[in-house]
Amino acid sequence: MSFSNIEDKFSGIWRRVLNGMSLNALTPELIEKWATDKRLINPVAKLADVGAFHTTPCIALTVEGGKACFPTIPVSGDENWQIRRKQHDDLPSNM
């Protein structure tokens, strides 16, 4: 399966999440089922905290040929992100 085909299937899973449910109801088992429905090979989904500096809670999906992370917090309205953004914006411009 080509990388772009896998990316399309990951995007389809994400659209399904955004269109049909609360992120609080998202489970690794559900992501695995949807990946299987899309004929992705050997799907394994786990809860994970992803990020180099400030982590984001998500469900990490690994399939043959690719990986994806599906955040379990809203894409907007994250108070911690807003605090970090303000701190960044308040830095002197020469940094």
N, C-alpha and C positions, 0 to 999 in steps of 0.2 A: 504494500500500500504506500502510495507516495506521501511525502510530508504535507503537501497542500491538501490532500484528501483527508488526512488525519486532522489537520487544523480546521477544516470545514466541519468535521464531525464534532470536534471539541466546541466550536462556535455554536453548533446546533444544540449541544447539551446546555451550554450557558444560556442561550436564548430560552430554552425550555424552563430553566430555573427562574429566569427573570419574568417570564410571562405567566407562570402558573403557581407560584408558591412563595411562602415566607422563607427567607434564608435560614431561620431557626429550625425549620422542618427538614432541611437538607441533611441527608445522611450518606455515609460512604456506601452503604448497601444500595441506596437509590441511584447514586452516580454509577456504580458498577452495573446495575440493571440497565440503565439508559445506554451505557457504553456497549453492553452486550446487544441491546436492541439495534444499535447502529453498526453492529458487526465488527467492532474493534476487538482485536485479538488479545486474550489473556488480561482483561482489566482487573486491576487491583487498586482500590481506593482506601485511603487512610486519612484520619484527621491529622493535621500538621499545622505548625506555625512557620510561615515562610517569610523570609526577608533578611537582608544583611544587617540592618541597623535596628529597625523597629519591625517586629514581626506582625504578620496579618494571619489571623486564624482562617484556615481553609480546609478543603478536602483536596488532597493531592491524588490525582489519577495517573497511574502508569499503565501503558498498553504497549504492545509490541510496536516499536517504531516511534514512540513519543510519550511526553508527559504534559500534564496540564494541572493548574491549580484553580479551584473554584472557591472564591472567598465566601465565608459564612457570616460576614458582616455586611451591612448595606454599603453600596458604592458611594453614597453621599450621606452626610450627617454623622460621620465618625468623629466624635469629639476629640479623641487622641490625635487623629490626623490633623484636625483643624488647629490644635495647640502647636503641633510640630510645624505646620505651615506658617503660622504667625511668628514663631521663633525664627524660622528661616527668613521670612520677609523683613524682620526687624534687624537682621545682620547688616553691618555696613556693606555698601555695594562693592568695596574693594576686596572682599574675601572670596 
